[in-house]
């Protein structure tokens, strides 16, 4: 009986299982989405996707998206494009498969603008081709007027930029409607217009003296007036193939020897002509009794030894200068008191001996009236100023009646006002400053208050009168100061300017003022330096300029500013330890705004034995 019961129980249990007995139910099938990313869809565009041809989904932005709702695991999917965006084509990658145990995220929809042609027309083209390019590439040579088209299309929504890669020989082509964005249509309105090329004819002027001008012409007209060194173009450009001929119509007032290099030719490109006004530098070498000759590189200020020099002089030459018209050069002697005269070739710088004249004893200085009619020479040992009439043709000097005039002890500097009315001479060791009115016949009469005694000045060295004729400056050799005076334009009397004296370097030996009347420089013999000042307009007060003092060579005796106002030349009497050895010349570029000095490449340049002064002509 027990065995039968167990069998029945087992059968019933199987029956219950077969019928789902026990009250339980099966688990639901999981669902997942199908998606991925869209790229390249243009702003404002949309693409319609379907799965297995149904369930359309519109998408309007790039990025990650789901393309379906929930799909049961094990279900197949097929993502396709039902509707393409306007002017674009989208393709699907990884678009079909079977949903597994997770969301599908690798269906990639890539969209790109449909390609359109960039084209237009060319007009005015001559016999040579123009090479065009689009977006910096796809170079296309066009040899005839009419339509053209680039071989590479540009996708809608992308930019195009048509430019000229190579201009036709002798022509210049310009482009209209050359850039933009393709918007679902071919671009057909690019207009290329060609015309005969025109080019500027320009000049670069160097060596033009400060405050002067030069008038240039091209082909006998089209005047170009330059009042400063540098580059400028004639007002009228010339066609390709035209001739140009640049000449000097009006030379600078003091520079009749300016030259034009390569001034004629045929225009094939922009033209720039070099116009140079040459300058030469002369240096007195006291130990050699000789005058060195250099040519100045107007572009850099550098000194280059010139052929023809050096020139022999009287014993122990000191000052080298010229007549106001720059025709005759003179060299003074500090031993015999003679003066050598030389004819001066402005084109080569070569000097030709033109006579020697007795002046006095130890003649350090030489100054002229602006007309050049009279010359004044201070004689150091004799303590006087000799006055000479000047032969305008030969430069011969003849002492006038009443000359010489006493000026105290050891005069070694002299200055004449720009109007030629007054003359001033410091007595070097006497500490006094003498002023004279200059009569029409060259005779001298003391100005009111002369002589003047700068308080505590001691020995005096160096004198300069500014180009406006308003101010006079004097060096205190033993006090290392600079004394400033205002000049009364009706009497020549002097009165100290505000702030005078002004602190300077040790043992000033020479004072020079820039032709712009804004900058003053002092060569300091005892401190191997140059002190720079700015001159206040209206008062004459001096203020030290930035970076001053500027270091130079050993024992600087003098400083000269070239006629262009661009460079300063400092004569250093020594180059080494020996007081009788060779000297040097330090050269500086002058900042036109601040006056600050910057030593040029190659400076200092070699000089002779014990050089003293330098002249730039």
C-alpha positions as CSV (number, residue, x, y, z in Angstrom):
1,X,0.0,0.0,0.0
2,X,2.8,2.4,0.9
3,X,4.4,1.9,-2.6
4,X,1.2,2.7,-4.4
5,X,0.8,5.9,-2.4
6,X,4.3,7.2,-3.4
7,X,3.6,6.6,-7.1
8,X,0.4,8.4,-7.0
9,X,2.0,11.4,-5.3
10,X,4.8,11.6,-7.8
11,X,2.3,11.5,-10.7
12,X,0.3,14.3,-9.2
13,X,3.4,16.4,-8.7
14,X,4.4,16.0,-12.3
15,X,0.9,16.9,-13.4
16,X,1.0,20.1,-11.4
17,X,4.3,21.2,-12.9
18,X,3.1,20.5,-16.4
19,X,0.1,22.7,-15.7
20,X,2.1,25.6,-14.1
21,X,0.8,24.8,-10.8
22,X,2.0,26.2,-7.7
23,X,0.7,29.8,-8.5
24,X,4.0,31.2,-10.2
25,X,4.5,33.2,-13.7
26,X,7.5,33.6,-16.2
27,X,10.0,36.8,-16.1
28,X,9.4,39.7,-18.7
29,X,11.8,40.1,-21.7
30,X,14.3,43.1,-21.1
31,X,14.2,46.1,-23.6
32,X,16.9,48.5,-24.8
33,X,17.2,51.5,-27.1
34,X,19.2,51.9,-30.3
35,X,21.2,55.1,-30.8
36,X,24.6,56.7,-31.6
37,X,25.9,60.0,-32.8
38,X,25.2,62.4,-35.7
39,X,28.0,64.7,-37.2
40,X,28.1,67.2,-40.0
41,X,24.4,68.3,-39.8
42,X,24.3,72.0,-40.7
43,X,22.6,74.6,-38.5
44,X,18.9,74.7,-39.2
45,X,18.8,71.4,-41.0
46,X,17.2,68.1,-39.9
47,X,17.4,64.5,-40.9
48,X,14.6,61.9,-40.5
49,X,15.7,58.4,-39.5
50,X,13.6,55.2,-39.3
51,X,14.1,51.8,-37.8
52,X,13.0,48.8,-39.9
53,X,11.2,51.4,-42.1
54,X,9.0,52.7,-39.3
55,X,9.0,54.8,-36.2
56,X,10.3,58.0,-37.9
57,X,12.6,60.2,-35.8
58,X,13.5,63.7,-36.7
59,X,16.8,65.0,-35.4
60,X,18.1,68.6,-35.9
61,X,21.3,68.8,-33.9
62,X,24.6,67.0,-34.0
63,X,25.7,64.9,-31.0
64,X,24.5,61.8,-29.2
65,X,20.9,60.7,-29.8
66,X,18.6,57.6,-29.4
67,X,17.0,56.6,-32.7
68,X,14.3,54.2,-31.3
69,X,12.2,53.7,-28.3
70,X,12.5,50.5,-26.1
71,X,13.1,47.4,-28.1
72,X,13.1,43.9,-26.7
73,X,16.3,42.0,-26.4
74,X,16.8,39.7,-29.3
75,X,14.9,42.0,-31.7
76,X,16.6,43.0,-34.9
77,X,17.1,46.7,-35.9
78,X,17.9,48.5,-39.1
79,X,18.4,52.3,-38.9
80,X,18.1,54.1,-42.3
81,X,17.6,57.7,-43.6
82,X,14.1,58.3,-44.6
83,X,14.5,62.1,-45.4
84,X,17.8,63.7,-46.2
85,X,18.6,67.3,-44.9
86,X,18.3,70.1,-47.4
87,X,21.5,70.2,-49.7
88,X,23.1,67.4,-47.6
89,X,23.6,63.7,-47.7
90,X,23.7,61.6,-44.6
91,X,25.0,58.0,-44.4
92,X,24.6,55.4,-41.7
93,X,27.4,53.2,-40.3
94,X,26.8,50.3,-37.9
95,X,23.1,50.8,-38.7
96,X,21.7,47.2,-38.4
97,X,22.0,44.3,-35.9
98,X,20.2,42.5,-33.1
99,X,19.5,44.1,-29.7
100,X,21.5,42.2,-27.1
101,X,21.8,42.8,-23.4
102,X,22.4,46.5,-23.5
103,X,21.6,49.8,-25.3
104,X,23.1,50.1,-28.8
105,X,25.2,53.3,-29.0
106,X,27.4,52.8,-32.0
107,X,25.2,53.7,-34.9
108,X,27.0,56.6,-36.6
109,X,25.2,59.1,-38.9
110,X,27.6,61.2,-40.9
111,X,26.2,64.2,-42.9
112,X,28.0,66.3,-45.5
113,X,27.0,69.1,-47.7
114,X,26.3,68.3,-51.3
115,X,29.1,69.6,-53.6
116,X,28.7,72.6,-55.8
117,X,30.9,74.2,-58.4
118,X,32.7,77.6,-58.0
119,X,32.9,79.5,-61.2
120,X,32.8,83.0,-62.8
121,X,34.3,85.0,-65.6
122,X,37.5,86.8,-66.5
123,X,37.7,90.1,-68.4
124,X,40.5,92.4,-69.5
125,X,43.1,89.7,-69.7
126,X,45.9,90.4,-72.1
127,X,48.2,87.8,-73.6
128,X,49.4,86.2,-70.4
129,X,47.5,83.9,-68.1
130,X,46.3,84.5,-64.6
131,X,46.5,81.8,-62.0
132,X,43.5,81.7,-59.6
133,X,43.0,79.6,-56.4
134,X,40.2,78.7,-54.2
135,X,40.6,78.4,-50.4
136,X,44.4,78.6,-50.9
137,X,44.5,75.6,-53.3
138,X,43.0,74.1,-56.5
139,X,45.2,76.4,-58.7
140,X,43.5,77.1,-62.0
141,X,45.2,78.8,-64.9
142,X,43.0,81.0,-67.1
143,X,44.5,82.1,-70.4
144,X,41.6,83.9,-72.0
145,X,38.7,86.1,-71.2
146,X,35.4,84.4,-70.5
147,X,34.1,81.8,-68.1
148,X,36.2,79.7,-65.8
149,X,35.5,77.0,-63.2
150,X,37.4,75.3,-60.5
151,X,37.8,71.6,-60.8
152,X,37.2,70.9,-57.1
153,X,33.6,71.4,-55.9
154,X,32.8,72.9,-52.5
155,X,30.3,71.4,-50.1
156,X,27.1,73.3,-49.3
157,X,27.6,75.1,-46.0
158,X,31.4,75.5,-46.6
159,X,33.2,78.7,-47.4
160,X,35.0,79.6,-50.6
161,X,37.6,82.3,-51.2
162,X,38.9,83.0,-54.7
163,X,42.2,84.8,-54.9
164,X,44.9,85.5,-57.4
165,X,47.9,83.2,-56.9
166,X,49.9,84.6,-59.8
167,X,49.2,87.8,-61.6
168,X,49.6,88.0,-65.4
169,X,52.9,89.5,-66.5
170,X,52.3,93.3,-66.8
171,X,48.8,93.2,-65.4
172,X,47.0,93.3,-62.1
173,X,43.7,91.3,-61.7
174,X,41.2,92.1,-59.0
175,X,38.3,89.9,-57.8
176,X,34.7,90.8,-57.0
177,X,32.2,88.4,-55.3
178,X,35.2,86.2,-54.5
179,X,34.2,84.8,-51.1
180,X,31.2,83.6,-49.2
181,X,29.5,80.4,-48.1
182,X,28.0,77.8,-50.5
183,X,24.2,77.5,-49.9
184,X,22.8,74.7,-52.0
185,X,23.7,76.1,-55.4
186,X,26.6,76.5,-57.8
187,X,28.5,79.8,-57.4
188,X,28.6,81.4,-60.8
189,X,29.2,85.2,-60.2
190,X,33.0,85.4,-59.3
191,X,34.2,88.3,-61.4
192,X,37.9,88.7,-62.2
193,X,38.9,92.0,-63.8
194,X,42.4,92.5,-65.2
195,X,44.1,95.8,-66.1
196,X,47.6,97.0,-66.9
197,X,49.6,96.9,-63.7
198,X,50.7,100.2,-62.2
199,X,53.7,100.6,-59.8
200,X,55.0,103.3,-57.5
201,X,58.2,105.0,-58.3
202,X,59.9,105.9,-55.0
203,X,63.1,107.4,-53.7
204,X,65.2,106.8,-50.6
205,X,67.1,110.0,-49.6
206,X,70.2,109.9,-47.4
207,X,72.5,112.6,-46.3
208,X,70.0,115.5,-46.7
209,X,71.2,118.3,-44.3
210,X,68.9,119.1,-41.4
211,X,66.4,121.9,-42.2
212,X,67.0,121.7,-46.0
213,X,65.0,120.2,-48.8
214,X,65.6,118.5,-52.2
215,X,63.2,118.5,-55.1
216,X,63.1,115.4,-57.3
217,X,61.3,114.9,-60.6
218,X,60.2,111.8,-62.6
219,X,60.2,112.1,-66.3
220,X,60.7,115.9,-66.1
221,X,57.7,116.5,-63.8
222,X,55.7,115.1,-60.9
223,X,57.7,117.1,-58.3
224,X,58.6,115.3,-55.1
225,X,59.9,117.6,-52.4
226,X,61.7,115.9,-49.5
227,X,62.6,117.8,-46.3
228,X,63.9,114.8,-44.4
229,X,65.9,111.7,-45.1
230,X,63.9,108.5,-45.8
231,X,61.6,106.9,-48.4
232,X,58.7,108.4,-50.3
233,X,56.9,107.8,-53.6
234,X,56.1,110.1,-56.4
235,X,52.4,111.0,-56.6
236,X,51.9,109.5,-60.0
237,X,52.4,105.7,-60.4
238,X,53.5,104.4,-63.8
239,X,52.1,101.6,-66.0
240,X,54.0,98.4,-66.5
241,X,56.5,98.9,-69.3
242,X,56.6,102.7,-69.0
243,X,59.9,104.5,-68.6
244,X,61.0,106.4,-65.6
245,X,63.8,109.0,-65.2
246,X,64.4,110.4,-61.7
247,X,66.5,113.6,-61.5
248,X,67.3,116.3,-59.1
249,X,65.4,119.5,-59.9
250,X,66.4,121.6,-57.0
251,X,69.4,120.6,-54.9
252,X,69.7,121.3,-51.1
253,X,71.0,124.7,-50.3
254,X,74.4,123.5,-49.0
255,X,74.6,120.2,-50.9
256,X,74.9,120.7,-54.7
257,X,76.6,117.3,-55.1
258,X,73.8,114.9,-54.3
259,X,73.6,112.0,-56.7
260,X,70.9,109.7,-58.1
261,X,71.8,106.0,-58.5
262,X,70.0,104.0,-61.2
263,X,67.6,106.8,-61.9
264,X,66.4,105.6,-65.3
265,X,64.8,102.4,-66.5
266,X,61.6,100.6,-67.5
267,X,58.9,99.8,-64.9
268,X,58.4,96.0,-64.3
269,X,57.8,96.3,-60.5
270,X,57.8,98.9,-57.8
271,X,60.9,101.1,-58.2
272,X,63.0,102.7,-55.5
273,X,65.8,105.0,-56.4
274,X,68.7,105.9,-54.1
275,X,69.4,109.6,-53.7
276,X,72.5,110.3,-51.7
277,X,74.1,113.6,-50.6
278,X,77.6,112.5,-49.7
279,X,79.4,113.8,-46.7
280,X,83.1,113.7,-45.7
281,X,84.7,114.0,-42.3
282,X,88.1,115.7,-41.6
283,X,90.0,115.2,-38.4
284,X,93.0,117.3,-37.2
285,X,95.8,115.1,-35.8
286,X,97.9,117.4,-33.7
287,X,100.7,114.9,-33.2
288,X,101.0,114.1,-36.9
289,X,100.5,117.6,-38.3
290,X,98.0,116.1,-40.7
291,X,94.3,116.1,-41.6
292,X,92.6,112.7,-42.0
293,X,89.9,112.2,-44.5
294,X,86.9,109.9,-44.1
295,X,83.7,109.3,-46.1
296,X,80.5,108.9,-44.0
297,X,78.1,106.1,-44.6
298,X,74.9,108.1,-44.5
299,X,72.8,105.1,-43.7
300,X,74.8,104.1,-40.6
301,X,77.0,107.1,-39.7
302,X,80.1,104.9,-40.0
303,X,83.5,106.4,-41.0
304,X,85.3,104.9,-44.0
305,X,88.8,106.0,-44.9
306,X,88.6,108.0,-48.2
307,X,91.1,108.2,-50.9
308,X,93.1,111.4,-51.2
309,X,93.9,111.9,-47.5
310,X,95.6,112.5,-45.3
311,X,96.6,116.1,-46.0
312,X,99.6,117.9,-44.6
313,X,99.0,120.9,-42.4
314,X,100.9,123.5,-40.4
315,X,102.5,122.2,-37.2
316,X,100.1,121.1,-34.5
317,X,96.7,121.6,-36.2
318,X,93.7,122.2,-34.0
319,X,90.5,123.4,-35.5
320,X,89.2,122.4,-39.0
321,X,86.2,124.4,-40.3
322,X,84.8,125.9,-43.5
323,X,83.4,129.2,-44.7
324,X,79.6,129.4,-44.4
325,X,79.2,128.6,-48.1
326,X,81.3,125.5,-47.5
327,X,83.7,126.3,-50.4
328,X,86.9,126.9,-48.4
329,X,88.3,124.8,-45.6
330,X,90.6,126.2,-42.9
331,X,92.9,124.6,-40.4
332,X,94.3,126.6,-37.4
333,X,97.6,125.9,-35.7
334,X,98.3,126.0,-32.0
335,X,102.0,126.4,-32.4
336,X,102.8,129.0,-35.0
337,X,99.4,130.7,-35.1
338,X,99.0,130.3,-38.8
339,X,95.9,129.2,-40.7
340,X,95.9,126.9,-43.8
341,X,93.3,127.4,-46.4
342,X,92.1,124.7,-48.8
343,X,89.9,124.5,-51.8
344,X,87.3,121.8,-51.1
345,X,85.9,119.3,-53.7
346,X,82.4,118.5,-52.4
347,X,82.1,115.4,-54.5
348,X,85.3,113.7,-53.5
349,X,86.2,115.5,-50.2
350,X,89.7,116.1,-51.6
351,X,91.4,119.3,-50.4
352,X,93.7,121.5,-52.4
353,X,96.2,123.8,-50.7
354,X,95.0,127.4,-51.2
355,X,97.5,129.4,-49.1
356,X,98.7,129.9,-45.5
357,X,97.9,133.1,-43.5
358,X,99.4,134.5,-40.3
359,X,96.8,134.9,-37.5
360,X,98.6,135.3,-34.2
361,X,99.9,133.0,-31.6
362,X,98.3,129.6,-30.7
363,X,95.1,130.0,-32.8
364,X,92.5,127.6,-31.4
365,X,89.3,129.0,-32.9
366,X,87.9,130.5,-36.1
367,X,84.4,131.9,-36.7
368,X,82.8,133.7,-39.6
369,X,79.9,136.1,-40.1
370,X,77.0,134.4,-41.8
371,X,77.8,136.2,-45.1
372,X,81.4,134.9,-44.9
373,X,82.8,138.4,-45.3
374,X,84.7,138.4,-42.0
375,X,86.6,135.9,-40.0
376,X,87.6,136.0,-36.3
377,X,90.5,134.2,-34.7
378,X,91.2,134.0,-30.9
379,X,94.9,133.9,-30.2
380,X,95.5,131.9,-27.0
381,X,99.0,133.2,-26.0
382,X,98.5,136.8,-27.3
383,X,95.1,137.2,-25.5
384,X,93.4,138.8,-28.4
385,X,91.0,138.3,-31.3
386,X,92.2,139.0,-34.8
387,X,89.6,140.1,-37.5
388,X,90.1,139.3,-41.2
389,X,88.3,140.1,-44.3
390,X,87.7,137.1,-46.5
391,X,88.2,136.9,-50.2
392,X,85.0,135.3,-51.5
393,X,86.8,133.6,-54.3
394,X,90.1,132.3,-53.0
395,X,89.3,132.4,-49.3
396,X,92.4,134.6,-48.7
397,X,92.5,136.3,-45.3
398,X,93.5,140.0,-44.8
399,X,93.6,141.6,-41.3
400,X,91.4,144.7,-41.1
401,X,92.4,148.0,-39.5
402,X,92.0,148.2,-35.7
403,X,92.6,144.4,-35.3
404,X,93.4,142.6,-33.1
405,X,91.1,143.3,-30.1
406,X,92.1,142.4,-26.5
407,X,90.1,139.7,-24.8
408,X,91.9,138.9,-21.6
409,X,94.0,135.8,-20.8
410,X,94.1,132.7,-23.1
411,X,91.0,132.8,-25.3
412,X,90.5,129.4,-27.0
413,X,86.8,129.5,-28.2
414,X,84.7,131.9,-30.1
415,X,81.1,132.2,-31.3
416,X,79.1,134.5,-33.7
417,X,75.3,134.9,-33.4
418,X,73.3,133.5,-36.4
419,X,72.4,137.1,-37.4
420,X,76.0,138.1,-37.5
421,X,75.6,141.0,-35.1
422,X,77.5,139.8,-32.1
423,X,80.6,137.9,-31.2
424,X,81.6,136.3,-27.9
425,X,85.0,135.1,-26.7
426,X,85.8,133.5,-23.3
427,X,89.2,134.2,-21.8
428,X,90.1,130.6,-21.0
429,X,92.2,131.1,-17.9
430,X,91.0,134.6,-17.0
431,X,87.4,133.5,-16.2
432,X,85.8,136.3,-18.2
433,X,83.5,136.3,-21.2
434,X,83.8,139.1,-23.7
435,X,81.0,140.3,-25.9
436,X,81.3,142.5,-29.0
437,X,79.0,144.1,-31.5
438,X,80.1,143.5,-35.1
439,X,80.0,146.5,-37.4
440,X,79.3,146.4,-41.1
441,X,83.1,146.8,-41.8
442,X,84.0,144.0,-39.3
443,X,85.2,146.2,-36.5
444,X,84.3,145.3,-32.9
445,X,82.7,147.3,-30.1
446,X,82.1,145.9,-26.6
447,X,78.4,145.1,-25.7
448,X,76.9,146.5,-22.5
449,X,78.2,144.8,-19.4
450,X,81.2,143.1,-21.2
451,X,83.3,141.4,-19.9
452,X,81.1,139.1,-17.9
453,X,82.5,137.0,-15.0
454,X,80.5,133.8,-14.4
455,X,80.5,133.4,-10.6
456,X,83.2,130.9,-9.5
457,X,83.7,129.6,-13.0
458,X,87.5,129.7,-13.0
459,X,88.9,128.5,-16.3
460,X,86.5,128.5,-19.2
461,X,86.4,126.1,-22.1
462,X,83.9,125.6,-24.9
463,X,81.2,128.0,-26.1
464,X,78.1,127.5,-28.2
465,X,75.3,129.8,-29.4
466,X,72.0,128.1,-30.2
467,X,70.7,128.2,-33.8
468,X,67.9,130.6,-32.8
469,X,70.5,133.2,-31.5
470,X,68.7,133.5,-28.2
471,X,71.0,131.6,-25.8
472,X,74.8,131.2,-25.2
473,X,76.3,128.4,-23.2
474,X,79.8,128.3,-21.7
475,X,81.8,125.5,-20.1
476,X,83.4,125.9,-16.7
477,X,86.5,123.8,-17.1
478,X,87.5,123.8,-13.4
479,X,83.9,123.8,-11.9
480,X,82.5,121.1,-14.3
481,X,79.5,123.3,-14.8
482,X,77.7,124.7,-17.9
483,X,76.8,128.4,-17.7
484,X,73.8,129.6,-19.7
485,X,73.0,133.2,-20.8
486,X,70.1,134.9,-22.7
487,X,71.3,137.2,-25.5
488,X,69.5,140.5,-25.8
489,X,68.7,140.8,-29.5
490,X,68.9,144.6,-29.5
491,X,72.2,145.1,-27.6
492,X,73.9,141.7,-27.4
493,X,74.0,142.1,-23.6
494,X,74.0,138.8,-21.6
495,X,71.9,137.8,-18.6
496,X,72.0,134.5,-16.8
497,X,69.1,132.1,-17.6
498,X,67.1,130.4,-14.9
499,X,68.9,127.5,-13.2
500,X,72.4,128.5,-14.4
501,X,74.9,127.1,-13.8
502,X,74.0,123.5,-14.7
503,X,76.0,120.5,-13.3
504,X,78.0,118.6,-15.9
505,X,81.0,116.3,-16.2
506,X,84.6,116.8,-15.2
507,X,86.6,119.4,-17.2
508,X,84.2,120.2,-20.1
509,X,86.2,120.9,-23.2
510,X,83.6,121.5,-25.9
511,X,79.9,122.4,-26.2
512,X,77.8,121.6,-29.3
513,X,74.1,122.3,-30.0
514,X,71.9,120.2,-32.3
515,X,70.6,122.1,-35.3
516,X,67.1,121.6,-34.0
517,X,68.0,123.8,-31.1
518,X,66.5,121.2,-28.7
519,X,69.6,119.3,-27.6
520,X,73.0,120.3,-26.1
521,X,76.0,118.1,-25.7
522,X,79.2,118.7,-23.7
523,X,82.4,116.7,-24.2
524,X,83.9,116.1,-20.8
525,X,87.7,115.8,-21.1
526,X,88.3,114.8,-17.5
527,X,85.5,112.1,-17.2
528,X,85.7,110.4,-20.6
529,X,82.0,111.2,-21.2
530,X,79.5,113.3,-23.0
531,X,76.7,115.0,-21.0
532,X,73.5,115.5,-22.9
533,X,70.8,118.1,-22.1
534,X,67.5,119.1,-23.5
535,X,67.0,122.9,-24.0
536,X,63.7,124.3,-22.7
537,X,62.0,126.3,-25.4
538,X,61.4,129.9,-24.3
539,X,63.7,129.8,-21.3
540,X,66.9,128.1,-22.4
541,X,67.0,126.0,-19.2
542,X,68.9,122.8,-19.4
543,X,67.7,119.4,-18.2
544,X,69.8,116.2,-18.3
545,X,68.5,113.8,-20.9
546,X,67.8,110.1,-20.1
547,X,71.0,107.9,-20.0
548,X,73.3,110.9,-19.7
549,X,76.3,111.0,-19.3
550,X,77.3,108.8,-22.2
551,X,80.6,107.0,-22.1
552,X,83.2,107.7,-24.8
553,X,86.9,107.2,-25.4
554,X,89.8,108.7,-23.4
555,X,90.0,112.4,-23.0
556,X,87.3,113.6,-25.5
557,X,88.3,117.0,-26.9
558,X,85.4,117.8,-29.1
559,X,82.0,116.8,-30.4
560,X,80.5,117.4,-33.8
561,X,77.0,116.8,-35.1
562,X,76.8,115.9,-38.8
563,X,74.7,118.1,-41.1
564,X,71.8,115.7,-41.2
565,X,71.4,115.9,-37.4
566,X,71.4,112.1,-37.2
567,X,74.9,111.4,-35.8
568,X,77.3,112.7,-33.2
569,X,81.1,112.4,-33.6
570,X,83.3,112.6,-30.5
571,X,87.1,113.0,-31.0
572,X,89.0,111.1,-28.3
573,X,92.5,112.4,-28.0
574,X,93.8,109.1,-26.7
575,X,93.0,105.5,-27.5
576,X,95.3,104.0,-24.9
577,X,97.6,104.8,-22.1
578,X,100.1,106.9,-24.0
579,X,99.2,110.7,-24.0
580,X,101.0,111.0,-27.4
581,X,99.6,107.9,-29.1
582,X,96.7,107.4,-31.5
583,X,93.3,108.6,-30.7
584,X,89.8,107.5,-31.8
585,X,86.4,108.7,-32.9
586,X,83.3,107.5,-31.1
587,X,80.2,107.7,-33.3
588,X,76.6,107.8,-32.0
589,X,73.1,107.8,-33.5
590,X,71.0,110.6,-32.1
591,X,67.4,109.8,-31.2
592,X,65.4,112.5,-33.0
593,X,62.8,112.7,-30.2
594,X,64.9,112.5,-27.0
595,X,68.4,113.4,-28.2
596,X,69.7,110.2,-26.5
597,X,72.9,108.9,-27.9
598,X,73.4,105.2,-29.0
599,X,76.9,104.1,-30.2
600,X,76.8,102.7,-33.7
601,X,78.3,99.4,-34.8
602,X,82.1,99.6,-35.4
603,X,82.6,102.6,-33.1
604,X,85.1,103.8,-32.0
605,X,87.0,104.3,-35.3
606,X,90.8,104.8,-35.5
607,X,92.3,108.3,-35.7
608,X,95.8,109.7,-36.0
609,X,98.0,110.9,-33.2
610,X,96.4,113.2,-30.6
611,X,93.4,114.1,-32.7
612,X,91.6,117.3,-31.7
613,X,88.6,118.4,-33.8
614,X,86.4,117.0,-36.6
615,X,84.5,118.6,-39.4
616,X,81.7,117.0,-41.4
617,X,81.2,118.5,-44.8
